[in-house]
Amino acid sequence: MSDYCTDDKSRRILQRLCLDFGDGSVSGDMCEDLCVLGLVEYKRCLYYENGKKVVEARWRGNPVILKSKLENFSSYEPLGILDYQQDAAEDLSPLDVVFYATMEVRNSLGLSEDAEDEEG
């Protein structure tokens, strides 16, 4: 176990996440259960290195593993307007823009289709 993988530090990270949830900066399937209803029970930190955190918890009585690529949500690169050349932008449909924005968000959060393929 890493020196930085402490229960105190892990709990502070979850508290910051809940503050961001309360401010409307983050959302997700577990946020309300974690931050409002208290249905996510922290168990222990499994791994921490360079901001990457892996935590064991229980959600509604079931064991879960929580992972983050960066320690703080604010550490993620902010989203901005997609930088396309003017001619290319005219050829994009609104659906294309949504698709590319979705892929950019997924990549920024460390989500990939490879990980989904392994799970399902």
URTA-V95756 format. One record per run of one state. SS is the DSSP state (H for helix, E for strand, L for the rest). FROM is the first residue (numbers start at 1). TO is the last residue. If there is no record, write none. Layout:
# URTA-V95756
SS/FROM/TO  SS/FROM/TO
This chain:
# URTA-V95756
L/1/6  H/7/23  L/24/30  H/31/35  L/36/39  E/40/49  L/50/51  E/52/59  L/60/61  E/62/68  L/69/72  H/73/75  L/76/85  H/86/91  L/92/93  H/94/108  L/109/112  H/113/119  L/120/120
